[in-house]
Amino acid sequence: MTPRRPPRRTTVAAPERLELLQDGTPVPPVRGGRAADLDATRVRAWWLGFSEQVRHRSEELTELDRLAGDGDFGHNLRAAVRGADARLDRTRPGDVAGVFDAVTLAFLDTGGTSGPLLGMWFREFSRHGGQTLSTEGLADAARAGLDTVQRLGGAQLGDKTMVDAMAPAADALRDAATASVPVVAALGAAYRAAADGARGTEGLRARRGRASYVGDVARGVVDPGALAIAWFFERGTVV
């Protein structure tokens, strides 16, 4: 009788590491604890985590944009985060407002449509920051940023744009602020809401931006701008 072979082992990809890295090295823990408001060190760690994500995965965003738009989103976003990193290295801001101010200027200097819109979105994080960033300040920034993007870009919820992640994240942050949730936990709620919003764009027909030109061809494609917003909030959950 032929002996039975053991079940074949299936190789499963290791889950993505969530710790923040800088030049491949984990960023050391910062003072204050996860219940404390975010200071400049923690916000910069948050930003560096997002920058690392974009640098390594920008081609995914470009491919999504190629399927439903003009294919430049990932390249433009990578250029913007590189510009922000360079500004932060030069200026070494000592407060939260300064960190987001450097990010804002870098995005405003980036080409395309999404770069300036994201620059205006980040500007509200600078305006509502100061020395530290609380859940209340974060909620106010996210709401003001959403209002600015909608006013300038004209997109509404359900149009298959970055607004489909920004809006639910802003709502989650407002609920967290009302319940006095610590800021990192509030960012976790914002990430989950933004991720759900980004996934929801897959079945939508685009009504704004370049994707609206291809009609139903864009169905089945996650909006890259919404995905990037989800990545941004995700990186904030590990500072």
Sequence and secondary structure as in RCSB ss.txt:
>XXXX:A:sequence
MTPRRPPRRTTVAAPERLELLQDGTPVPPVRGGRAADLDATRVRAWWLGFSEQVRHRSEELTELDRLAGDGDFGH
NLRAAVRGADARLDRTRPGDVAGVFDAVTLAFLDTGGTSGPLLGMWFREFSRHGGQTLSTEGLADAARAGLDTVQ
RLGGAQLGDKTMVDAMAPAADALRDAATASVPVVAALGAAYRAAADGARGTEGLRARRGRASYVGDVARGVVDPG
ALAIAWFFERGTVV
>XXXX:A:secstr
                  S EETTEE    TT TTS B HHHHHHHHHHHHHHHHHHHHHHHHHHHHHS S HHH
HHHHHHHHHHHHHHHH  SSHHHHHHHHHHHHHTS TTHHHHHHHHHHHHHHTTSSSB HHHHHHHHHHHHHHHH
HHH   TTSSSTHHHHHHHHHHHHHHHHTT  HHHHHHHHHHHHHHHHHHGGG    SSGGGGGGGGGTT   HH
HHHHHHHHHHHTT 
